[in-house]
Amino acid sequence: MSLFDQWNALLEGKGLNKAQSDEFWNAYLAHEKHIYETILTAKNNKIEGTLKAFGEVHELEPLLAVGFIDGVRTSLTEEVDLENMTEETELDLTIDFEKLYFNMHRAKADWLYTIEAWDDILTKEQQRDIKKNYVDTVTVRIENKIGRNDPCPCGSGKKYKKCCIDKEL
């Protein structure tokens, strides 16, 4: 079973009861925050070296290193092949910080997009714009509906119910 398959099994909670799963995720998410703080503080958008070396630097076993890469992959400038990733896989990944900030909002990961180091990466205006773009993607807009007794938008002067509504049916 590949590291990525093992990670997916862990995501699905296979082999863990509720208490174990909660304990694991609380510990992992706190550690993930620390890794992002390290990356953002260093303003280092590159992940290079082997998967094993990346894991060692951030005190992650290879399975969790694959999990971190899986979490950041939608913010990378290039695709990454997680299926075939092994401990010896050479990484040459570039994180797009603007995409990362957007994706953290999309994941509702407030413990990540509120990291203070973001202020040294993105200006307050950029952060506001990215958040606005995120909000725009999840906001549902309802167009004004034409009432049956409103004037028909075709300009005939008739009520909508006597004009174009019949054409729709």
C-alpha positions as a Markdown table, in Angstrom:
| # | Residue | x | y | z |
|---|---|---|---|---|
| 1 | Met | 0.0 | 0.0 | 0.0 |
| 2 | Ser | 1.5 | 3.4 | -1.0 |
| 3 | Leu | 2.0 | 6.2 | 1.5 |
| 4 | Phe | -0.8 | 8.1 | -0.2 |
| 5 | Asp | -3.2 | 5.2 | 0.1 |
| 6 | Gln | -2.3 | 4.9 | 3.8 |
| 7 | Trp | -2.9 | 8.6 | 4.2 |
| 8 | Asn | -6.3 | 8.3 | 2.6 |
| 9 | Ala | -7.2 | 5.4 | 4.9 |
| 10 | Leu | -6.2 | 7.6 | 7.8 |
| 11 | Leu | -8.4 | 10.4 | 6.4 |
| 12 | Glu | -11.3 | 8.0 | 6.3 |
| 13 | Gly | -10.6 | 7.1 | 10.0 |
| 14 | Lys | -9.9 | 3.4 | 9.2 |
| 15 | Gly | -8.5 | 1.6 | 12.2 |
| 16 | Leu | -9.2 | 4.4 | 14.7 |
| 17 | Asn | -12.1 | 4.9 | 17.1 |
| 18 | Lys | -13.6 | 8.4 | 17.6 |
| 19 | Ala | -11.4 | 9.3 | 20.5 |
| 20 | Gln | -8.2 | 8.2 | 18.7 |
| 21 | Ser | -9.2 | 10.0 | 15.6 |
| 22 | Asp | -10.0 | 13.2 | 17.5 |
| 23 | Glu | -6.6 | 13.0 | 19.4 |
| 24 | Phe | -4.7 | 12.4 | 16.1 |
| 25 | Trp | -6.3 | 15.3 | 14.3 |
| 26 | Asn | -5.9 | 17.7 | 17.1 |
| 27 | Ala | -2.2 | 16.9 | 17.3 |
| 28 | Tyr | -1.7 | 16.9 | 13.5 |
| 29 | Leu | -3.5 | 20.2 | 13.0 |
| 30 | Ala | -1.4 | 21.9 | 15.7 |
| 31 | His | 1.7 | 20.5 | 14.1 |
| 32 | Glu | 0.5 | 21.6 | 10.6 |
| 33 | Lys | 0.1 | 25.1 | 11.9 |
| 34 | His | 3.6 | 25.1 | 13.2 |
| 35 | Ile | 4.9 | 24.0 | 9.8 |
| 36 | Tyr | 3.1 | 26.8 | 8.1 |
| 37 | Glu | 4.4 | 29.3 | 10.6 |
| 38 | Thr | 7.9 | 28.1 | 9.8 |
| 39 | Ile | 7.4 | 28.3 | 6.1 |
| 40 | Leu | 5.7 | 31.7 | 6.2 |
| 41 | Thr | 8.2 | 33.2 | 8.7 |
| 42 | Ala | 11.1 | 32.1 | 6.5 |
| 43 | Lys | 9.1 | 33.4 | 3.4 |
| 44 | Asn | 10.2 | 30.2 | 1.8 |
| 45 | Asn | 7.8 | 29.0 | -0.9 |
| 46 | Lys | 10.0 | 26.1 | -2.0 |
| 47 | Ile | 9.8 | 22.5 | -0.7 |
| 48 | Glu | 12.9 | 20.7 | -1.9 |
| 49 | Gly | 14.8 | 17.5 | -1.2 |
| 50 | Thr | 13.4 | 14.1 | -0.5 |
| 51 | Leu | 10.1 | 13.5 | 1.2 |
| 52 | Lys | 12.0 | 11.8 | 4.0 |
| 53 | Ala | 14.2 | 14.9 | 4.5 |
| 54 | Phe | 11.2 | 17.2 | 4.4 |
| 55 | Gly | 9.6 | 15.1 | 7.1 |
| 56 | Glu | 12.7 | 15.1 | 9.3 |
| 57 | Val | 13.0 | 18.8 | 9.1 |
| 58 | His | 9.4 | 19.2 | 10.2 |
| 59 | Glu | 9.4 | 16.2 | 12.6 |
| 60 | Leu | 6.9 | 14.3 | 10.5 |
| 61 | Glu | 7.0 | 10.6 | 9.6 |
| 62 | Pro | 6.8 | 10.0 | 5.9 |
| 63 | Leu | 3.1 | 9.2 | 6.0 |
| 64 | Leu | 2.3 | 12.6 | 7.6 |
| 65 | Ala | 4.7 | 14.3 | 5.3 |
| 66 | Val | 2.6 | 13.0 | 2.3 |
| 67 | Gly | -0.5 | 14.2 | 4.2 |
| 68 | Phe | 1.0 | 17.7 | 4.5 |
| 69 | Ile | 1.9 | 17.7 | 0.7 |
| 70 | Asp | -1.6 | 16.5 | 0.0 |
| 71 | Gly | -3.0 | 19.4 | 2.0 |
| 72 | Val | -0.9 | 22.0 | 0.2 |
| 73 | Arg | -1.1 | 20.5 | -3.3 |
| 74 | Thr | -3.9 | 22.8 | -4.5 |
| 75 | Ser | -1.7 | 25.8 | -3.7 |
| 76 | Leu | 1.3 | 24.5 | -5.7 |
| 77 | Thr | 2.3 | 26.0 | -9.0 |
| 78 | Glu | 2.7 | 22.5 | -10.6 |
| 79 | Glu | 0.9 | 19.2 | -10.2 |
| 80 | Val | 2.4 | 16.6 | -7.8 |
| 81 | Asp | 2.1 | 12.8 | -8.2 |
| 82 | Leu | 1.1 | 11.7 | -4.7 |
| 83 | Glu | 0.1 | 8.2 | -5.8 |
| 84 | Asn | 3.7 | 7.2 | -6.5 |
| 85 | Met | 5.4 | 9.2 | -3.8 |
| 86 | Thr | 7.9 | 7.3 | -1.6 |
| 87 | Glu | 10.3 | 8.4 | 1.1 |
| 88 | Glu | 13.0 | 8.8 | -1.5 |
| 89 | Thr | 10.9 | 10.9 | -3.9 |
| 90 | Glu | 12.7 | 14.1 | -4.8 |
| 91 | Leu | 10.5 | 17.2 | -4.1 |
| 92 | Asp | 10.8 | 20.4 | -6.1 |
| 93 | Leu | 7.6 | 22.2 | -5.2 |
| 94 | Thr | 6.7 | 25.8 | -5.3 |
| 95 | Ile | 3.9 | 27.2 | -3.1 |
| 96 | Asp | 1.8 | 30.1 | -4.5 |
| 97 | Phe | 1.2 | 32.0 | -1.3 |
| 98 | Glu | -1.8 | 33.9 | -2.7 |
| 99 | Lys | -3.5 | 30.6 | -3.7 |
| 100 | Leu | -2.5 | 29.1 | -0.3 |
| 101 | Tyr | -4.2 | 32.0 | 1.6 |
| 102 | Phe | -7.3 | 31.6 | -0.6 |
| 103 | Asn | -7.4 | 27.8 | -0.1 |
| 104 | Met | -7.0 | 28.3 | 3.7 |
| 105 | His | -10.2 | 30.4 | 3.6 |
| 106 | Arg | -11.9 | 27.8 | 1.4 |
| 107 | Ala | -11.0 | 25.1 | 4.0 |
| 108 | Lys | -12.3 | 27.4 | 6.7 |
| 109 | Ala | -8.9 | 26.9 | 8.4 |
| 110 | Asp | -9.0 | 30.1 | 10.5 |
| 111 | Trp | -6.1 | 28.7 | 12.6 |
| 112 | Leu | -4.0 | 28.9 | 9.4 |
| 113 | Tyr | -5.1 | 32.1 | 7.6 |
| 114 | Thr | -4.8 | 34.1 | 10.9 |
| 115 | Ile | -1.1 | 33.3 | 11.3 |
| 116 | Glu | 0.7 | 36.6 | 12.0 |
| 117 | Ala | 3.5 | 35.8 | 9.5 |
| 118 | Trp | 1.0 | 36.4 | 6.7 |
| 119 | Asp | 1.4 | 40.1 | 7.3 |
| 120 | Asp | 5.0 | 39.8 | 6.1 |
| 121 | Ile | 4.0 | 37.8 | 3.0 |
| 122 | Leu | 0.8 | 39.6 | 1.9 |
| 123 | Thr | -0.3 | 43.2 | 2.5 |
| 124 | Lys | -3.5 | 43.8 | 4.4 |
| 125 | Glu | -5.0 | 44.9 | 1.1 |
| 126 | Gln | -4.0 | 41.7 | -0.7 |
| 127 | Gln | -5.4 | 39.7 | 2.2 |
| 128 | Arg | -8.7 | 41.6 | 2.1 |
| 129 | Asp | -8.9 | 41.1 | -1.7 |
| 130 | Ile | -8.3 | 37.4 | -1.5 |
| 131 | Lys | -10.8 | 37.0 | 1.3 |
| 132 | Lys | -13.3 | 39.0 | -0.8 |
| 133 | Asn | -12.6 | 36.8 | -3.8 |
| 134 | Tyr | -13.3 | 33.7 | -1.6 |
| 135 | Val | -16.5 | 35.2 | -0.3 |
| 136 | Asp | -17.6 | 35.9 | -3.8 |
| 137 | Thr | -17.2 | 32.3 | -4.8 |
| 138 | Val | -19.5 | 31.1 | -2.0 |
| 139 | Thr | -22.1 | 33.8 | -2.1 |
| 140 | Val | -25.3 | 32.8 | -3.8 |
| 141 | Arg | -27.0 | 35.6 | -5.7 |
| 142 | Ile | -30.6 | 35.5 | -6.5 |
| 143 | Glu | -31.8 | 37.4 | -9.5 |
| 144 | Asn | -34.9 | 39.5 | -9.2 |
| 145 | Lys | -37.8 | 37.4 | -10.3 |
| 146 | Ile | -40.4 | 38.8 | -12.6 |
| 147 | Gly | -43.9 | 38.8 | -11.0 |
| 148 | Arg | -46.9 | 37.6 | -12.9 |
| 149 | Asn | -48.5 | 41.1 | -12.8 |
| 150 | Asp | -45.3 | 43.1 | -13.5 |
| 151 | Pro | -44.8 | 44.7 | -17.0 |
| 152 | Cys | -43.3 | 42.2 | -19.4 |
| 153 | Pro | -39.5 | 42.8 | -19.9 |
| 154 | Cys | -39.9 | 42.4 | -23.7 |
| 155 | Gly | -41.4 | 45.9 | -23.8 |
| 156 | Ser | -44.9 | 45.0 | -25.1 |
| 157 | Gly | -46.6 | 47.0 | -22.4 |
| 158 | Lys | -48.6 | 43.9 | -21.4 |
| 159 | Lys | -48.5 | 42.2 | -18.0 |
| 160 | Tyr | -45.9 | 39.4 | -18.0 |
| 161 | Lys | -48.7 | 36.8 | -17.3 |
| 162 | Lys | -50.4 | 37.8 | -20.6 |
| 163 | Cys | -47.3 | 38.0 | -22.7 |
| 164 | Cys | -44.0 | 36.1 | -22.5 |
| 165 | Ile | -45.0 | 33.7 | -19.7 |
| 166 | Asp | -47.2 | 31.9 | -22.2 |
| 167 | Lys | -44.2 | 31.7 | -24.6 |
| 168 | Glu | -42.1 | 29.9 | -21.9 |
| 169 | Leu | -44.7 | 27.1 | -21.5 |
